[in-house]
Amino acid sequence: METTTTTPPPVVLRADAIRALPLVPLASSVKGVTQRILRQTASSVAGVMTVEAGHQLGRHSHRTNHHHIWVLEGEAQILDVTVGPGSYVYVPSGVDHDLDARATSRRTIFYLYLPPPD
């Protein structure tokens, strides 16, 4: 039996289209953290997340997927290091981490939540 796979179409989102995406809370139990989902599949997410000053995501780890984080604006503590605009953070699966803006400014990041490479 022959199986067919379809390649998803390319996606281009200009800044105005991203601003128009719904701004949704990360989770009802996490206050001050919102996101806009740019693209999502069954195993991955690309998004823009904002952690308001005085808030944090909370320490957690991911069982399978890896995080890639680019700081777009503001400062926050990630892996116990203060990072600001232009910074990049890679968090492998299984590593406890937080996105903490309790003692810093509002922070906006672009993130990828991806399965490990084959």
Secondary structure by P-SEA (a helix, b strand, c coil): cbbbbbbccbbbbcaaaaaaccccccccccccbbbbbcccccccccbbbbbcccccccbbbbccbbbbbbbcbbbbbcccccccccbbbbbcccbbbbbccccccbbbbbbbbccccc
